[in-house]
């Protein structure tokens, strides 16, 4: 593999994402400078976080199957059912072009059904992409795998679709 064939593979893959798959997500980056943090611990409650304007990116999206769970210790509590984790495969060149660094705590918005956006919080941004599974033929990294967990809209009520359009 050389740089020309590497660049050609990236071009083919990105073309496939934009013309055949067409999965787009919005990434809401946490604005840590304007977020109100606890004086002692430095952590912010969900309602106190502020975000930069969303950035739309193309990605390979996988949503894992969800599981039912109960609130509370007993099995008779309120039942919660949600999707599983959202897993994004994003080209590094896409992130570079958008000048975007996705980090833990950022919110990803995705609308799979066309009816309503669902929100996911970045749990693992895989910022170290120097692994063989994220390379083309072991040549050099070309993508990163981002794992996001589902969050309810009440955690991010200010991220409604109406406000961002």
CORNOR-V601768 format. One record per helix or strand of 3 or more residues. SS is the DSSP state (helix for helix, strand for strand). FROM is the first residue (numbers start at 1). TO is the last residue. Records with the same first field share a line. If there is no record, write none. Layout:
SS->FROM-TO  FROM-TO
This chain:
helix->3-21  46-48  92-97  132-134  157-159  161-164
strand->24-28  55-58  60-63  68-70  79-81  86-91  107-110  118-124  143-151
